[in-house]
């Protein structure tokens, strides 16, 4: 009986693991959020190993590195603004390569646009997209406004803090269906819900006011 239970547990664990892969960030990158959820790699960890299921995922990160400053007997911290990476995960593990930075001057230049090189476990480049968080939010906000103008309103939220929760903000952003069952309007509506959940109360008021004013 115990052997049977052990075998079932092992098979269930193996089944779950077979549908997940890992993307690894070196210590020069801070992973801030994964699919809208705060992320922490642990105080003593020198890298971030993020286990993700196959599909599209959104990772918020920034470049963050220390350099010695001999003139002041101190350290200079070089930190970029947050950037958004959207990656399609398969069953292959991915590794973010460390940038080849030799000194503080190179680091400051790199921090302006911390591009990534990502390789899969079979030694092929991974497919992903990058944008600054400011540009990403601006694009999503503009798209949400366009969708809101085209979609008839049936019911209004009960108050400024509520909206029908049709999407799980802890999951990856929706991916277009290969069979075409998910329309672009349905995807855009889910994106609108996603970013509504991320917005502050003031941002929600500004968004509703923009719709009412028609601009």
C-alpha positions as CSV (number, residue, x, y, z in Angstrom):
1,X,0.0,0.0,0.0
2,X,2.8,2.4,0.9
3,X,4.6,1.6,-2.3
4,X,1.5,2.3,-4.3
5,X,1.0,5.7,-2.6
6,X,4.7,6.5,-3.1
7,X,4.4,5.6,-6.8
8,X,1.3,7.8,-7.2
9,X,3.0,10.7,-5.5
10,X,6.0,10.4,-7.7
11,X,4.0,10.2,-10.8
12,X,1.9,13.2,-9.9
13,X,5.1,15.2,-9.1
14,X,6.7,14.1,-12.4
15,X,3.5,15.0,-14.3
16,X,3.5,18.5,-12.8
17,X,7.2,19.0,-13.4
18,X,6.9,18.0,-17.0
19,X,4.6,21.0,-17.7
20,X,7.0,23.6,-16.2
21,X,10.3,25.1,-17.2
22,X,12.7,27.5,-15.5
23,X,14.1,30.9,-16.6
24,X,17.2,32.0,-14.7
25,X,18.3,35.6,-14.1
26,X,21.8,36.3,-12.9
27,X,22.4,38.4,-9.8
28,X,22.9,41.7,-11.8
29,X,19.2,41.7,-12.5
30,X,16.5,42.3,-9.9
31,X,13.3,40.4,-10.8
32,X,10.5,42.6,-9.4
33,X,7.2,41.0,-10.6
34,X,6.2,37.9,-12.4
35,X,2.8,38.1,-14.1
36,X,1.8,41.0,-11.9
37,X,2.8,39.3,-8.7
38,X,5.7,40.5,-6.5
39,X,8.7,38.3,-6.7
40,X,11.6,37.7,-4.3
41,X,14.5,35.3,-4.9
42,X,15.6,35.2,-1.3
43,X,18.1,37.3,0.6
44,X,21.1,35.0,0.1
45,X,20.3,33.9,-3.4
46,X,22.7,35.2,-6.1
47,X,20.3,34.4,-9.0
48,X,16.6,34.1,-9.7
49,X,15.2,30.8,-10.8
50,X,11.6,31.3,-11.9
51,X,9.5,28.2,-12.7
52,X,6.9,28.9,-15.3
53,X,4.3,26.8,-17.2
54,X,4.4,26.8,-21.0
55,X,2.8,29.9,-22.4
56,X,3.2,33.6,-22.4
57,X,4.5,35.3,-19.3
58,X,5.4,38.9,-18.2
59,X,8.5,39.6,-16.1
60,X,9.3,43.0,-14.6
61,X,13.0,43.4,-14.0
62,X,15.8,46.0,-13.7
63,X,19.6,46.1,-13.9
64,X,21.3,46.6,-10.6
65,X,25.0,46.3,-10.0
66,X,27.6,47.6,-7.5
67,X,31.0,49.0,-8.5
68,X,33.9,49.9,-6.3
69,X,34.8,53.6,-6.1
70,X,38.4,53.8,-4.9
71,X,38.5,57.6,-4.8
72,X,35.8,57.6,-2.0
73,X,36.5,54.2,-0.6
74,X,32.9,53.4,-1.3
75,X,30.6,51.7,-3.8
76,X,28.6,53.1,-6.7
77,X,25.2,51.5,-7.3
78,X,24.1,51.5,-10.9
79,X,20.4,50.9,-11.3
80,X,18.1,51.0,-14.4
81,X,14.4,51.9,-14.5
82,X,12.1,48.8,-14.6
83,X,11.7,47.0,-17.9
84,X,9.1,44.6,-19.1
85,X,10.0,41.3,-20.7
86,X,7.3,39.2,-22.4
87,X,8.5,35.6,-23.1
88,X,6.9,32.5,-24.5
89,X,7.9,29.5,-22.4
90,X,8.0,26.0,-23.7
91,X,9.3,22.9,-21.9
92,X,12.9,24.1,-22.4
93,X,14.8,25.9,-19.6
94,X,16.0,29.5,-20.4
95,X,19.0,31.3,-19.1
96,X,19.5,35.1,-19.1
97,X,23.1,35.8,-19.9
98,X,25.1,38.3,-17.8
99,X,26.1,41.4,-19.7
100,X,29.8,41.9,-20.5
101,X,30.4,45.1,-18.5
102,X,33.9,46.0,-17.5
103,X,33.5,49.3,-15.6
104,X,31.1,51.8,-14.1
105,X,31.0,53.9,-17.3
106,X,29.8,50.9,-19.4
107,X,27.3,50.1,-16.6
108,X,25.8,53.5,-16.7
109,X,25.4,53.4,-20.5
110,X,23.9,49.9,-20.3
111,X,21.5,50.9,-17.5
112,X,19.8,53.3,-19.9
113,X,18.5,50.3,-21.9
114,X,19.3,47.0,-20.3
115,X,18.8,44.6,-23.2
116,X,18.9,40.9,-22.6
117,X,20.4,37.8,-24.3
118,X,18.4,34.7,-23.4
119,X,19.5,31.2,-24.4
120,X,17.4,28.0,-24.1
121,X,18.8,24.7,-22.8
122,X,19.3,23.4,-26.3
123,X,21.6,26.4,-26.9
124,X,19.3,28.4,-29.2
125,X,18.2,32.0,-28.7
126,X,14.8,32.4,-27.0
127,X,11.9,34.5,-28.4
128,X,10.9,37.5,-26.2
129,X,10.1,41.2,-26.4
130,X,11.3,44.1,-24.2
131,X,10.1,47.6,-23.4
132,X,10.4,50.0,-20.5
133,X,7.7,49.9,-18.0
134,X,6.7,53.5,-18.9
135,X,6.3,52.7,-22.6
136,X,4.5,49.4,-21.8
137,X,1.9,51.0,-19.5
138,X,1.4,53.8,-22.0
139,X,0.7,51.4,-24.8
140,X,-1.6,49.2,-22.7
141,X,-3.5,52.2,-21.4
142,X,-4.0,53.6,-24.9
143,X,-5.2,50.3,-26.1
144,X,-7.6,50.0,-23.2
145,X,-9.1,53.4,-24.0
146,X,-9.6,52.4,-27.6
147,X,-11.4,49.2,-26.6
148,X,-13.5,51.0,-24.0
149,X,-14.8,53.4,-26.7
150,X,-15.8,50.6,-29.0
151,X,-17.4,48.3,-26.4
152,X,-20.9,49.2,-25.2
153,X,-21.2,49.6,-21.4
154,X,-24.0,47.4,-19.9
155,X,-23.4,47.9,-16.2
156,X,-21.2,50.3,-14.3
157,X,-18.9,49.3,-11.4
158,X,-20.6,49.5,-8.0
159,X,-17.8,51.9,-6.9
160,X,-14.4,53.2,-7.9
161,X,-12.7,50.1,-6.5
162,X,-14.7,47.4,-8.2
163,X,-14.9,46.0,-11.7
164,X,-16.1,42.5,-12.9
165,X,-13.2,40.2,-12.3
166,X,-13.1,38.1,-15.4
167,X,-9.4,37.5,-15.5
168,X,-6.8,36.2,-13.0
169,X,-4.3,38.9,-12.4
170,X,-1.8,36.3,-11.0
171,X,-1.7,34.5,-14.3
172,X,0.1,35.3,-17.5
173,X,-1.4,37.7,-20.0
174,X,-3.8,35.9,-22.4
175,X,-2.3,34.4,-25.5
176,X,-4.0,34.4,-28.8
177,X,-5.6,31.0,-29.5
178,X,-4.1,29.1,-32.4
179,X,-7.5,28.0,-33.5
180,X,-8.8,31.5,-33.6
181,X,-11.5,30.9,-30.9
182,X,-10.3,33.9,-28.9
183,X,-11.0,37.2,-30.8
184,X,-8.8,40.2,-30.6
185,X,-11.6,42.1,-28.9
186,X,-11.9,39.4,-26.2
187,X,-8.1,39.5,-25.6
188,X,-8.2,43.3,-25.4
189,X,-11.0,43.2,-22.9
190,X,-9.0,40.8,-20.7
191,X,-6.0,43.1,-21.0
192,X,-8.2,46.0,-19.9
193,X,-9.3,44.0,-16.8
194,X,-5.7,43.1,-16.1
195,X,-4.5,46.7,-16.0
196,X,-7.5,47.9,-14.1
197,X,-6.5,45.6,-11.3
198,X,-3.0,47.0,-11.4
199,X,-4.1,50.7,-11.4
200,X,-4.4,52.9,-8.3
201,X,-7.7,54.5,-7.3
202,X,-6.5,57.8,-8.8
203,X,-5.6,56.2,-12.1
204,X,-9.0,54.4,-12.2
205,X,-10.8,57.7,-11.7
206,X,-8.6,59.4,-14.4
207,X,-9.4,56.5,-16.8
208,X,-13.1,56.7,-16.3
209,X,-13.1,60.4,-16.7
210,X,-11.1,60.1,-20.0
211,X,-13.8,57.7,-21.3
212,X,-16.7,60.0,-20.3
213,X,-14.9,63.0,-21.9
214,X,-14.3,61.0,-25.1
215,X,-10.5,61.6,-25.2
